[in-house]
């Protein structure tokens, strides 16, 4: 059994996935969890299930403060998880001490892509709204908040720009295995 300096064995560690590379982010996390035979937890889905509203509706109807309160409550519960793949937004990790606390029990991976590729995806996703400077600015602000976590220590980055889904999953699994070898 591989043991980490914190006393946790690899089978007790979490794998935290964050970052922005595509609109359908949770799909990769689910596939990684299946391959590792671990539970998958998507923080956004937990928030939406708990409140009965989408993130956008919570933000619009109740404001950012309410959303952050719910996020914090859920993050407190998620930090108790072990042997899970956790999909969480970079902006959520940057709030409070979530990153530092999760890092103690997790391997942290941030998926990134070149800005030109992100802008191309944004153009396809937004269609005509992409040409609205306010809409595009909102999306770029979201990207900046997602990627703020990249400044944190101990974060493994994968540039998924030129990778297909299978290659991204293989890169994530390689980091997970590398952590097992380093800790052996």
N, C-alpha and C positions, 0 to 999 in steps of 0.2 A: 504494500500500500504506500502511495506517495503522500508525504506529509509536508505541509507548508510551514513557514516560520511562525505563523499564527497558531500552529497546532492543528489546523484543519487538514484532513486528507483530501485528495483531489475529488473523491466522490462526494465530499461535503461542500465543495466550492460551488459557486454560481458562475455562470458565464453571462456577463452583462453586455448587451449590444446596444449601441447608440449611434447617432450620426444620421446623415441624410444622403441617400444615393438614389432613391426612387420613391414614387408615391405609395407603392404597396410594400412598405417596410416590414410589417409583421410576418409576411410569407417566408422570408429567409430565416427568421428566428424560429418559426415552427419547424422548418425542415432541419435546421441544426439540432433542435431539441429532439426530434425524432431519431436522428442519426446517433446522438449521444445517449438516447434513452433517458432523457431528462424531462421534467415538467416544463411547459412553456407558460410564461406570464407576460402579458402585454399590458403595461401600466395604463395606457390610454383606454384599452378595452375594459379594464377593471373599473376605472373612473366612470366610464359610460354606463356600465352595468349597475354600479352602486347608486348612481344618481338618476338613472333613467333618461338622461339627456346626453346629447353629443357634446364634445368639448366646445365646439363653436357656440352652441345654444347656452351652455353654462356661462361662457365668457360674455356673450351678448346680453343675457337676461340678468345675470348676477354679478358680473364683473370679474376681473382678474384675481382680486383678493379671495373671492369664494373658491375659484378654481384652485388657487395655490393652497388653500386650507384643506380641500378635499385631497389634493395631490399629496400633501404632507401626511395626512392620516393614512392614506394607502401606502405611501413609501415606508412608514413605520412598520406596517404589517409585512411588506415585501422584504424588508431587511432581515426578517426572521427566517425567510426561506433558505433552504439549502438544496443543493443538487438541482438547480433550476436554470433555465435560460430565461433571462429577463430582458425584455425589450423596453427601453425607456428613453424618452427624449433627452437630448443634451441640456435643454433649458431646465428640465426637471432635476437633472443631476446637479446643475449649478446652484439650485436653490438650497439654502440652508447648508447643512453638512452632509447631504445625501451622498455625494461622491466619496468623501473620505470614509464614511461608514460602510458603504457598499464595497469599497476597494479592499477592506480588511478581509472580506469573505468571498471575493469574486475576482475573476479575470475580466478585465475591462477592455472592450474592443469598440473602436469608433470606425464606422464605415464612411468613407469620404469619396468624392469624385471631383474631377476638374470642374472649375467654374463654368467653362464653356459647355460642358455636357449637362450640367445642372440647368443652365439657362435654356438649352435646347429642350430638355424635358419640361421645364416650366412653360415654354412657348407651346408645346404640344398639349400640356395639361390645361392651360388657361385659354388657349385659342385666341380669339379677338381681344379678350381682357388683358392679354400680355402687353398690348400696346398702350394700355392705360398706365401712366407712370405711378399712380397711387397704388394700383393693384400689384404691379411689378415690385414697387418699393416695399409693400407689405410682405410679399413672398421672400424678397431678399433679406428683409429684417428677420423673418422667421429662420432663414438659413444661417444668418449670423448668430442668432441665439442658439441654434442647434450646434453650431461648430465652436462655440465659446468653450466647450468642454475640452477641446483639443489642447488647451494650454495646461491641463492638469497632468501631474506626474503619474507614471505607471500605466498610462493608457496606450494600448497597442492600436496602431492605425492601419487600415487596409484601404488603399486607393482602388476602388472597384470600378473606375471609369471604363476600362476596356475589358472587364470580366463579365461573363454571363453568370447566371445564378449558381450553376454548379461550381464555377471557379471561385466565386465569393465564398460559398460554403466550404470548399476545400481549403481556402486560405484561413477561414475562421477555425476549422478543425486542426489545421497545422499549428496555429498559435496555441490552441488548447493542448495539443500533444507536446509542443515545445515546453510549455509550462510544466507538464508532467515530468519531462526529462530533466529540466533544470532543478526541480525539487527532489529528484530521486537521490 
